[in-house]
Amino acid sequence: MIVHCCMDVRGALKMTQRQLGAMFRHSDGRRLSADRARDVLLDHVAAGHEVIPLGPVCQGFDYKTGCPGHETEPQA
Ligand SMILES: [Zn+2]
């Protein structure tokens, strides 16, 4: 069973500018500025999202409860 990490959107909004600036990256590895990161988080709040995935959205991800967990194939 795999459960992916997710982050509480409101909790993230309480972080300092310095923490926010270190938290998010574009897919190409560039850092998001703290102001831009805050904008992204506010967009999630506006959309009713309570948690966001750390990394790509996985199958069945729920923006209120997070990753549902994934069964893993038993090793043959
Ligand atoms: Zn997952």
PDB file of the backbone (N, CA, C, O) and the ligand in Angstrom, with CONECT records:
HET     ZN  A 101       1
ATOM      1  N   MET A   1       0.847  -1.194   0.000  1.00  0.00           N
ATOM      2  CA  MET A   1       0.000   0.000   0.000  1.00  0.00           C
ATOM      3  C   MET A   1       0.883   1.246   0.000  1.00  0.00           C
ATOM      4  O   MET A   1       1.764   1.414   0.844  1.00  0.00           O
ATOM      5  N   ILE A   2       0.616   2.107  -0.974  1.00  0.00           N
ATOM      6  CA  ILE A   2       1.357   3.370  -1.053  1.00  0.00           C
ATOM      7  C   ILE A   2       0.387   4.508  -0.768  1.00  0.00           C
ATOM      8  O   ILE A   2      -0.713   4.534  -1.320  1.00  0.00           O
ATOM      9  N   VAL A   3       0.775   5.444   0.082  1.00  0.00           N
ATOM     10  CA  VAL A   3      -0.016   6.658   0.288  1.00  0.00           C
ATOM     11  C   VAL A   3       0.901   7.848   0.011  1.00  0.00           C
ATOM     12  O   VAL A   3       1.937   8.013   0.655  1.00  0.00           O
ATOM     13  N   HIS A   4       0.505   8.661  -0.945  1.00  0.00           N
ATOM     14  CA  HIS A   4       1.342   9.812  -1.291  1.00  0.00           C
ATOM     15  C   HIS A   4       1.145  10.949  -0.285  1.00  0.00           C
ATOM     16  O   HIS A   4       0.087  11.083   0.331  1.00  0.00           O
ATOM     17  N   CYS A   5       2.179  11.749  -0.141  1.00  0.00           N
ATOM     18  CA  CYS A   5       2.111  12.890   0.769  1.00  0.00           C
ATOM     19  C   CYS A   5       1.259  14.006   0.161  1.00  0.00           C
ATOM     20  O   CYS A   5       1.243  14.200  -1.055  1.00  0.00           O
ATOM     21  N   CYS A   6       0.570  14.718   1.009  1.00  0.00           N
ATOM     22  CA  CYS A   6      -0.100  15.919   0.544  1.00  0.00           C
ATOM     23  C   CYS A   6       0.080  17.002   1.600  1.00  0.00           C
ATOM     24  O   CYS A   6       0.549  16.743   2.708  1.00  0.00           O
ATOM     25  N   MET A   7      -0.297  18.204   1.236  1.00  0.00           N
ATOM     26  CA  MET A   7      -0.036  19.347   2.096  1.00  0.00           C
ATOM     27  C   MET A   7      -1.328  20.102   2.355  1.00  0.00           C
ATOM     28  O   MET A   7      -2.157  20.270   1.459  1.00  0.00           O
ATOM     29  N   ASP A   8      -1.486  20.546   3.573  1.00  0.00           N
ATOM     30  CA  ASP A   8      -2.653  21.334   3.959  1.00  0.00           C
ATOM     31  C   ASP A   8      -2.506  22.748   3.387  1.00  0.00           C
ATOM     32  O   ASP A   8      -1.533  23.441   3.684  1.00  0.00           O
ATOM     33  N   VAL A   9      -3.470  23.171   2.569  1.00  0.00           N
ATOM     34  CA  VAL A   9      -3.334  24.451   1.869  1.00  0.00           C
ATOM     35  C   VAL A   9      -3.297  25.611   2.861  1.00  0.00           C
ATOM     36  O   VAL A   9      -2.462  26.507   2.737  1.00  0.00           O
ATOM     37  N   ARG A  10      -4.189  25.597   3.834  1.00  0.00           N
ATOM     38  CA  ARG A  10      -4.221  26.709   4.796  1.00  0.00           C
ATOM     39  C   ARG A  10      -2.958  26.729   5.645  1.00  0.00           C
ATOM     40  O   ARG A  10      -2.438  27.793   5.978  1.00  0.00           O
ATOM     41  N   GLY A  11      -2.475  25.552   5.987  1.00  0.00           N
ATOM     42  CA  GLY A  11      -1.229  25.481   6.747  1.00  0.00           C
ATOM     43  C   GLY A  11      -0.079  26.085   5.962  1.00  0.00           C
ATOM     44  O   GLY A  11       0.770  26.786   6.512  1.00  0.00           O
ATOM     45  N   ALA A  12      -0.064  25.798   4.652  1.00  0.00           N
ATOM     46  CA  ALA A  12       1.005  26.320   3.805  1.00  0.00           C
ATOM     47  C   ALA A  12       0.930  27.846   3.725  1.00  0.00           C
ATOM     48  O   ALA A  12       1.957  28.522   3.659  1.00  0.00           O
ATOM     49  N   LEU A  13      -0.295  28.382   3.732  1.00  0.00           N
ATOM     50  CA  LEU A  13      -0.451  29.835   3.647  1.00  0.00           C
ATOM     51  C   LEU A  13       0.057  30.545   4.900  1.00  0.00           C
ATOM     52  O   LEU A  13       0.294  31.753   4.876  1.00  0.00           O
ATOM     53  N   LYS A  14       0.226  29.803   5.990  1.00  0.00           N
ATOM     54  CA  LYS A  14       0.723  30.419   7.231  1.00  0.00           C
ATOM     55  C   LYS A  14       2.240  30.416   7.298  1.00  0.00           C
ATOM     56  O   LYS A  14       2.827  30.947   8.240  1.00  0.00           O
ATOM     57  N   MET A  15       2.876  29.816   6.296  1.00  0.00           N
ATOM     58  CA  MET A  15       4.329  29.779   6.307  1.00  0.00           C
ATOM     59  C   MET A  15       4.900  31.161   6.029  1.00  0.00           C
ATOM     60  O   MET A  15       4.229  32.028   5.470  1.00  0.00           O
ATOM     61  N   THR A  16       6.154  31.350   6.431  1.00  0.00           N
ATOM     62  CA  THR A  16       6.824  32.623   6.167  1.00  0.00           C
ATOM     63  C   THR A  16       7.170  32.722   4.682  1.00  0.00           C
ATOM     64  O   THR A  16       7.171  31.723   3.963  1.00  0.00           O
ATOM     65  N   GLN A  17       7.463  33.946   4.239  1.00  0.00           N
ATOM     66  CA  GLN A  17       7.868  34.162   2.851  1.00  0.00           C
ATOM     67  C   GLN A  17       9.068  33.275   2.507  1.00  0.00           C
ATOM     68  O   GLN A  17       9.142  32.705   1.418  1.00  0.00           O
ATOM     69  N   ARG A  18       9.993  33.171   3.442  1.00  0.00           N
ATOM     70  CA  ARG A  18      11.202  32.390   3.189  1.00  0.00           C
ATOM     71  C   ARG A  18      10.864  30.910   3.000  1.00  0.00           C
ATOM     72  O   ARG A  18      11.381  30.257   2.094  1.00  0.00           O
ATOM     73  N   GLN A  19       9.988  30.390   3.868  1.00  0.00           N
ATOM     74  CA  GLN A  19       9.585  28.988   3.754  1.00  0.00           C
ATOM     75  C   GLN A  19       8.845  28.733   2.444  1.00  0.00           C
ATOM     76  O   GLN A  19       9.095  27.741   1.760  1.00  0.00           O
ATOM     77  N   LEU A  20       7.929  29.645   2.105  1.00  0.00           N
ATOM     78  CA  LEU A  20       7.158  29.494   0.869  1.00  0.00           C
ATOM     79  C   LEU A  20       8.075  29.517  -0.345  1.00  0.00           C
ATOM     80  O   LEU A  20       7.883  28.757  -1.294  1.00  0.00           O
ATOM     81  N   GLY A  21       9.059  30.382  -0.308  1.00  0.00           N
ATOM     82  CA  GLY A  21       9.974  30.510  -1.439  1.00  0.00           C
ATOM     83  C   GLY A  21      10.794  29.257  -1.661  1.00  0.00           C
ATOM     84  O   GLY A  21      11.285  29.017  -2.764  1.00  0.00           O
ATOM     85  N   ALA A  22      10.946  28.449  -0.606  1.00  0.00           N
ATOM     86  CA  ALA A  22      11.735  27.225  -0.728  1.00  0.00           C
ATOM     87  C   ALA A  22      10.865  26.005  -0.981  1.00  0.00           C
ATOM     88  O   ALA A  22      11.381  24.913  -1.222  1.00  0.00           O
ATOM     89  N   MET A  23       9.549  26.181  -0.929  1.00  0.00           N
ATOM     90  CA  MET A  23       8.640  25.024  -0.913  1.00  0.00           C
ATOM     91  C   MET A  23       8.268  24.532  -2.304  1.00  0.00           C
ATOM     92  O   MET A  23       8.151  23.325  -2.517  1.00  0.00           O
ATOM     93  N   PHE A  24       8.081  25.443  -3.253  1.00  0.00           N
ATOM     94  CA  PHE A  24       7.508  25.048  -4.538  1.00  0.00           C
ATOM     95  C   PHE A  24       8.509  25.202  -5.669  1.00  0.00           C
ATOM     96  O   PHE A  24       9.322  26.127  -5.692  1.00  0.00           O
ATOM     97  N   ARG A  25       8.427  24.272  -6.603  1.00  0.00           N
ATOM     98  CA  ARG A  25       9.257  24.338  -7.797  1.00  0.00           C
ATOM     99  C   ARG A  25       8.403  24.091  -9.018  1.00  0.00           C
ATOM    100  O   ARG A  25       7.419  23.352  -8.969  1.00  0.00           O
ATOM    101  N   HIS A  26       8.789  24.719 -10.116  1.00  0.00           N
ATOM    102  CA  HIS A  26       8.191  24.357 -11.394  1.00  0.00           C
ATOM    103  C   HIS A  26       8.663  22.959 -11.758  1.00  0.00           C
ATOM    104  O   HIS A  26       9.616  22.437 -11.179  1.00  0.00           O
ATOM    105  N   SER A  27       7.975  22.358 -12.734  1.00  0.00           N
ATOM    106  CA  SER A  27       8.358  21.012 -13.150  1.00  0.00           C
ATOM    107  C   SER A  27       9.771  20.977 -13.726  1.00  0.00           C
ATOM    108  O   SER A  27      10.406  19.923 -13.747  1.00  0.00           O
ATOM    109  N   ASP A  28      10.265  22.125 -14.193  1.00  0.00           N
ATOM    110  CA  ASP A  28      11.627  22.134 -14.724  1.00  0.00           C
ATOM    111  C   ASP A  28      12.668  22.437 -13.649  1.00  0.00           C
ATOM    112  O   ASP A  28      13.853  22.575 -13.949  1.00  0.00           O
ATOM    113  N   GLY A  29      12.222  22.540 -12.393  1.00  0.00           N
ATOM    114  CA  GLY A  29      13.169  22.693 -11.297  1.00  0.00           C
ATOM    115  C   GLY A  29      13.369  24.122 -10.827  1.00  0.00           C
ATOM    116  O   GLY A  29      13.972  24.345  -9.777  1.00  0.00           O
ATOM    117  N   ARG A  30      12.870  25.106 -11.589  1.00  0.00           N
ATOM    118  CA  ARG A  30      13.000  26.490 -11.138  1.00  0.00           C
ATOM    119  C   ARG A  30      12.131  26.729  -9.919  1.00  0.00           C
ATOM    120  O   ARG A  30      11.040  26.167  -9.822  1.00  0.00           O
ATOM    121  N   ARG A  31      12.586  27.549  -8.990  1.00  0.00           N
ATOM    122  CA  ARG A  31      11.786  27.852  -7.814  1.00  0.00           C
ATOM    123  C   ARG A  31      10.690  28.850  -8.128  1.00  0.00           C
ATOM    124  O   ARG A  31      10.864  29.767  -8.931  1.00  0.00           O
ATOM    125  N   LEU A  32       9.550  28.645  -7.469  1.00  0.00           N
ATOM    126  CA  LEU A  32       8.488  29.633  -7.513  1.00  0.00           C
ATOM    127  C   LEU A  32       8.811  30.687  -6.460  1.00  0.00           C
ATOM    128  O   LEU A  32       9.258  30.344  -5.365  1.00  0.00           O
ATOM    129  N   SER A  33       8.591  31.972  -6.774  1.00  0.00           N
ATOM    130  CA  SER A  33       8.781  32.990  -5.749  1.00  0.00           C
ATOM    131  C   SER A  33       7.712  32.822  -4.673  1.00  0.00           C
ATOM    132  O   SER A  33       6.663  32.228  -4.921  1.00  0.00           O
ATOM    133  N   ALA A  34       7.977  33.340  -3.492  1.00  0.00           N
ATOM    134  CA  ALA A  34       7.016  33.214  -2.396  1.00  0.00           C
ATOM    135  C   ALA A  34       5.682  33.859  -2.760  1.00  0.00           C
ATOM    136  O   ALA A  34       4.623  33.318  -2.443  1.00  0.00           O
ATOM    137  N   ASP A  35       5.732  35.012  -3.422  1.00  0.00           N
ATOM    138  CA  ASP A  35       4.488  35.691  -3.798  1.00  0.00           C
ATOM    139  C   ASP A  35       3.690  34.850  -4.787  1.00  0.00           C
ATOM    140  O   ASP A  35       2.468  34.753  -4.675  1.00  0.00           O
ATOM    141  N   ARG A  36       4.371  34.245  -5.749  1.00  0.00           N
ATOM    142  CA  ARG A  36       3.707  33.414  -6.744  1.00  0.00           C
ATOM    143  C   ARG A  36       3.136  32.158  -6.071  1.00  0.00           C
ATOM    144  O   ARG A  36       2.028  31.724  -6.386  1.00  0.00           O
ATOM    145  N   ALA A  37       3.903  31.585  -5.145  1.00  0.00           N
ATOM    146  CA  ALA A  37       3.447  30.389  -4.432  1.00  0.00           C
ATOM    147  C   ALA A  37       2.171  30.706  -3.655  1.00  0.00           C
ATOM    148  O   ALA A  37       1.236  29.905  -3.622  1.00  0.00           O
ATOM    149  N   ARG A  38       2.145  31.890  -3.027  1.00  0.00           N
ATOM    150  CA  ARG A  38       0.962  32.284  -2.266  1.00  0.00           C
ATOM    151  C   ARG A  38      -0.244  32.440  -3.197  1.00  0.00           C
ATOM    152  O   ARG A  38      -1.360  32.062  -2.838  1.00  0.00           O
ATOM    153  N   ASP A  39      -0.020  32.996  -4.390  1.00  0.00           N
ATOM    154  CA  ASP A  39      -1.104  33.111  -5.373  1.00  0.00           C
ATOM    155  C   ASP A  39      -1.662  31.736  -5.736  1.00  0.00           C
ATOM    156  O   ASP A  39      -2.875  31.543  -5.810  1.00  0.00           O
ATOM    157  N   VAL A  40      -0.757  30.787  -5.961  1.00  0.00           N
ATOM    158  CA  VAL A  40      -1.181  29.429  -6.337  1.00  0.00           C
ATOM    159  C   VAL A  40      -2.012  28.819  -5.204  1.00  0.00           C
ATOM    160  O   VAL A  40      -3.047  28.199  -5.449  1.00  0.00           O
ATOM    161  N   LEU A  41      -1.552  29.000  -3.968  1.00  0.00           N
ATOM    162  CA  LEU A  41      -2.281  28.446  -2.827  1.00  0.00           C
ATOM    163  C   LEU A  41      -3.655  29.087  -2.676  1.00  0.00           C
ATOM    164  O   LEU A  41      -4.635  28.408  -2.367  1.00  0.00           O
ATOM    165  N   LEU A  42      -3.721  30.396  -2.895  1.00  0.00           N
ATOM    166  CA  LEU A  42      -5.012  31.087  -2.791  1.00  0.00           C
ATOM    167  C   LEU A  42      -5.971  30.613  -3.878  1.00  0.00           C
ATOM    168  O   LEU A  42      -7.181  30.546  -3.660  1.00  0.00           O
ATOM    169  N   ASP A  43      -5.428  30.285  -5.052  1.00  0.00           N
ATOM    170  CA  ASP A  43      -6.269  29.723  -6.117  1.00  0.00           C
ATOM    171  C   ASP A  43      -6.868  28.389  -5.664  1.00  0.00           C
ATOM    172  O   ASP A  43      -8.032  28.101  -5.938  1.00  0.00           O
ATOM    173  N   HIS A  44      -6.070  27.586  -4.976  1.00  0.00           N
ATOM    174  CA  HIS A  44      -6.579  26.304  -4.477  1.00  0.00           C
ATOM    175  C   HIS A  44      -7.679  26.531  -3.442  1.00  0.00           C
ATOM    176  O   HIS A  44      -8.710  25.860  -3.470  1.00  0.00           O
ATOM    177  N   VAL A  45      -7.457  27.477  -2.530  1.00  0.00           N
ATOM    178  CA  VAL A  45      -8.476  27.778  -1.519  1.00  0.00           C
ATOM    179  C   VAL A  45      -9.771  28.213  -2.208  1.00  0.00           C
ATOM    180  O   VAL A  45     -10.860  27.780  -1.831  1.00  0.00           O
ATOM    181  N   ALA A  46      -9.639  29.081  -3.229  1.00  0.00           N
ATOM    182  CA  ALA A  46     -10.806  29.581  -3.948  1.00  0.00           C
ATOM    183  C   ALA A  46     -11.549  28.453  -4.641  1.00  0.00           C
ATOM    184  O   ALA A  46     -12.765  28.523  -4.819  1.00  0.00           O
ATOM    185  N   ALA A  47     -10.821  27.409  -5.033  1.00  0.00           N
ATOM    186  CA  ALA A  47     -11.430  26.267  -5.716  1.00  0.00           C
ATOM    187  C   ALA A  47     -12.002  25.260  -4.715  1.00  0.00           C
ATOM    188  O   ALA A  47     -12.554  24.231  -5.105  1.00  0.00           O
ATOM    189  N   GLY A  48     -11.863  25.566  -3.416  1.00  0.00           N
ATOM    190  CA  GLY A  48     -12.416  24.671  -2.402  1.00  0.00           C
ATOM    191  C   GLY A  48     -11.482  23.541  -2.018  1.00  0.00           C
ATOM    192  O   GLY A  48     -11.897  22.588  -1.359  1.00  0.00           O
ATOM    193  N   HIS A  49     -10.223  23.638  -2.424  1.00  0.00           N
ATOM    194  CA  HIS A  49      -9.270  22.574  -2.120  1.00  0.00           C
ATOM    195  C   HIS A  49      -8.711  22.756  -0.713  1.00  0.00           C
ATOM    196  O   HIS A  49      -8.339  23.866  -0.332  1.00  0.00           O
ATOM    197  N   GLU A  50      -8.649  21.685   0.053  1.00  0.00           N
ATOM    198  CA  GLU A  50      -8.081  21.752   1.404  1.00  0.00           C
ATOM    199  C   GLU A  50      -6.674  21.184   1.456  1.00  0.00           C
ATOM    200  O   GLU A  50      -5.853  21.628   2.259  1.00  0.00           O
ATOM    201  N   VAL A  51      -6.396  20.225   0.622  1.00  0.00           N
ATOM    202  CA  VAL A  51      -5.042  19.676   0.546  1.00  0.00           C
ATOM    203  C   VAL A  51      -4.615  19.614  -0.915  1.00  0.00           C
ATOM    204  O   VAL A  51      -5.446  19.491  -1.814  1.00  0.00           O
ATOM    205  N   ILE A  52      -3.310  19.701  -1.137  1.00  0.00           N
ATOM    206  CA  ILE A  52      -2.774  19.572  -2.500  1.00  0.00           C
ATOM    207  C   ILE A  52      -1.668  18.529  -2.473  1.00  0.00           C
ATOM    208  O   ILE A  52      -0.988  18.360  -1.461  1.00  0.00           O
ATOM    209  N   PRO A  53      -1.490  17.829  -3.592  1.00  0.00           N
ATOM    210  CA  PRO A  53      -0.465  16.790  -3.620  1.00  0.00           C
ATOM    211  C   PRO A  53       0.934  17.394  -3.647  1.00  0.00           C
ATOM    212  O   PRO A  53       1.140  18.457  -4.233  1.00  0.00           O
ATOM    213  N   LEU A  54       1.880  16.735  -3.028  1.00  0.00           N
ATOM    214  CA  LEU A  54       3.285  17.105  -3.175  1.00  0.00           C
ATOM    215  C   LEU A  54       3.806  16.289  -4.346  1.00  0.00           C
ATOM    216  O   LEU A  54       4.181  15.128  -4.178  1.00  0.00           O
ATOM    217  N   GLY A  55       3.831  16.888  -5.535  1.00  0.00           N
ATOM    218  CA  GLY A  55       4.203  16.135  -6.711  1.00  0.00           C
ATOM    219  C   GLY A  55       2.979  15.960  -7.600  1.00  0.00           C
ATOM    220  O   GLY A  55       1.961  16.621  -7.393  1.00  0.00           O
ATOM    221  N   PRO A  56       3.072  15.074  -8.586  1.00  0.00           N
ATOM    222  CA  PRO A  56       1.965  14.896  -9.525  1.00  0.00           C
ATOM    223  C   PRO A  56       0.709  14.390  -8.819  1.00  0.00           C
ATOM    224  O   PRO A  56       0.792  13.655  -7.836  1.00  0.00           O
ATOM    225  N   VAL A  57      -0.447  14.790  -9.330  1.00  0.00           N
ATOM    226  CA  VAL A  57      -1.715  14.291  -8.792  1.00  0.00           C
ATOM    227  C   VAL A  57      -1.819  12.808  -9.113  1.00  0.00           C
ATOM    228  O   VAL A  57      -1.662  12.412 -10.268  1.00  0.00           O
ATOM    229  N   CYS A  58      -2.079  11.992  -8.114  1.00  0.00           N
ATOM    230  CA  CYS A  58      -2.169  10.551  -8.353  1.00  0.00           C
ATOM    231  C   CYS A  58      -3.619  10.149  -8.588  1.00  0.00           C
ATOM    232  O   CYS A  58      -4.537  10.939  -8.369  1.00  0.00           O
ATOM    233  N   GLN A  59      -3.812   8.923  -9.031  1.00  0.00           N
ATOM    234  CA  GLN A  59      -5.145   8.443  -9.354  1.00  0.00           C
ATOM    235  C   GLN A  59      -6.007   8.437  -8.099  1.00  0.00           C
ATOM    236  O   GLN A  59      -5.618   7.892  -7.066  1.00  0.00           O
ATOM    237  N   GLY A  60      -7.176   9.045  -8.202  1.00  0.00           N
ATOM    238  CA  GLY A  60      -8.109   9.033  -7.079  1.00  0.00           C
ATOM    239  C   GLY A  60      -7.845  10.111  -6.047  1.00  0.00           C
ATOM    240  O   GLY A  60      -8.504  10.152  -5.008  1.00  0.00           O
ATOM    241  N   PHE A  61      -6.867  11.004  -6.329  1.00  0.00           N
ATOM    242  CA  PHE A  61      -6.548  12.042  -5.346  1.00  0.00           C
ATOM    243  C   PHE A  61      -7.769  12.910  -5.067  1.00  0.00           C
ATOM    244  O   PHE A  61      -8.484  13.316  -5.983  1.00  0.00           O
ATOM    245  N   ASP A  62      -7.991  13.186  -3.790  1.00  0.00           N
ATOM    246  CA  ASP A  62      -9.140  13.998  -3.391  1.00  0.00           C
ATOM    247  C   ASP A  62      -8.607  15.272  -2.745  1.00  0.00           C
ATOM    248  O   ASP A  62      -7.768  15.216  -1.846  1.00  0.00           O
ATOM    249  N   TYR A  63      -9.099  16.421  -3.206  1.00  0.00           N
ATOM    250  CA  TYR A  63      -8.581  17.700  -2.713  1.00  0.00           C
ATOM    251  C   TYR A  63      -9.097  18.051  -1.324  1.00  0.00           C
ATOM    252  O   TYR A  63      -8.769  19.117  -0.801  1.00  0.00           O
ATOM    253  N   LYS A  64      -9.892  17.186  -0.718  1.00  0.00           N
ATOM    254  CA  LYS A  64     -10.269  17.387   0.683  1.00  0.00           C
ATOM    255  C   LYS A  64      -9.596  16.381   1.604  1.00  0.00           C
ATOM    256  O   LYS A  64      -9.228  16.711   2.731  1.00  0.00           O
ATOM    257  N   THR A  65      -9.438  15.158   1.125  1.00  0.00           N
ATOM    258  CA  THR A  65      -8.911  14.112   2.010  1.00  0.00           C
ATOM    259  C   THR A  65      -7.543  13.600   1.586  1.00  0.00           C
ATOM    260  O   THR A  65      -6.921  12.826   2.314  1.00  0.00           O
ATOM    261  N   GLY A  66      -7.061  14.026   0.407  1.00  0.00           N
ATOM    262  CA  GLY A  66      -5.730  13.613  -0.016  1.00  0.00           C
ATOM    263  C   GLY A  66      -5.723  12.282  -0.748  1.00  0.00           C
ATOM    264  O   GLY A  66      -6.739  11.834  -1.278  1.00  0.00           O
ATOM    265  N   CYS A  67      -4.557  11.669  -0.762  1.00  0.00           N
ATOM    266  CA  CYS A  67      -4.374  10.412  -1.486  1.00  0.00           C
ATOM    267  C   CYS A  67      -5.207   9.303  -0.844  1.00  0.00           C
ATOM    268  O   CYS A  67      -5.197   9.139   0.376  1.00  0.00           O
ATOM    269  N   PRO A  68      -5.933   8.538  -1.677  1.00  0.00           N
ATOM    270  CA  PRO A  68      -6.744   7.452  -1.139  1.00  0.00           C
ATOM    271  C   PRO A  68      -5.920   6.230  -0.749  1.00  0.00           C
ATOM    272  O   PRO A  68      -6.424   5.324  -0.086  1.00  0.00           O
ATOM    273  N   GLY A  69      -4.656   6.204  -1.161  1.00  0.00           N
ATOM    274  CA  GLY A  69      -3.850   5.007  -0.950  1.00  0.00           C
ATOM    275  C   GLY A  69      -3.969   4.102  -2.158  1.00  0.00           C
ATOM    276  O   GLY A  69      -5.019   4.045  -2.798  1.00  0.00           O
ATOM    277  N   HIS A  70      -2.914   3.406  -2.465  1.00  0.00           N
ATOM    278  CA  HIS A  70      -2.893   2.543  -3.640  1.00  0.00           C
ATOM    279  C   HIS A  70      -2.405   1.168  -3.241  1.00  0.00           C
ATOM    280  O   HIS A  70      -1.385   1.016  -2.570  1.00  0.00           O
ATOM    281  N   GLU A  71      -3.166   0.164  -3.675  1.00  0.00           N
ATOM    282  CA  GLU A  71      -2.709  -1.204  -3.448  1.00  0.00           C
ATOM    283  C   GLU A  71      -1.453  -1.444  -4.291  1.00  0.00           C
ATOM    284  O   GLU A  71      -1.384  -1.011  -5.442  1.00  0.00           O
ATOM    285  N   THR A  72      -0.495  -2.109  -3.739  1.00  0.00           N
ATOM    286  CA  THR A  72       0.695  -2.458  -4.510  1.00  0.00           C
ATOM    287  C   THR A  72       0.632  -3.940  -4.846  1.00  0.00           C
ATOM    288  O   THR A  72       0.153  -4.758  -4.061  1.00  0.00           O
ATOM    289  N   GLU A  73       1.130  -4.259  -6.036  1.00  0.00           N
ATOM    290  CA  GLU A  73       1.156  -5.659  -6.454  1.00  0.00           C
ATOM    291  C   GLU A  73       2.110  -6.430  -5.545  1.00  0.00           C
ATOM    292  O   GLU A  73       3.231  -5.978  -5.311  1.00  0.00           O
ATOM    293  N   PRO A  74       1.690  -7.573  -5.032  1.00  0.00           N
ATOM    294  CA  PRO A  74       2.637  -8.374  -4.244  1.00  0.00           C
ATOM    295  C   PRO A  74       3.817  -8.808  -5.111  1.00  0.00           C
ATOM    296  O   PRO A  74       3.644  -9.134  -6.285  1.00  0.00           O
ATOM    297  N   GLN A  75       5.002  -8.809  -4.533  1.00  0.00           N
ATOM    298  CA  GLN A  75       6.174  -9.237  -5.297  1.00  0.00           C
ATOM    299  C   GLN A  75       6.054 -10.718  -5.640  1.00  0.00           C
ATOM    300  O   GLN A  75       5.833 -11.553  -4.763  1.00  0.00           O
ATOM    301  N   ALA A  76       6.202 -11.034  -6.933  1.00  0.00           N
ATOM    302  CA  ALA A  76       6.075 -12.433  -7.359  1.00  0.00           C
ATOM    303  C   ALA A  76       7.341 -13.197  -6.993  1.00  0.00           C
ATOM    304  O   ALA A  76       7.440 -14.394  -7.264  1.00  0.00           O
TER     305      ALA A  76
HETATM  306 ZN    ZN A 101      -1.575   8.470  -4.217  1.00  0.00          ZN2+
END
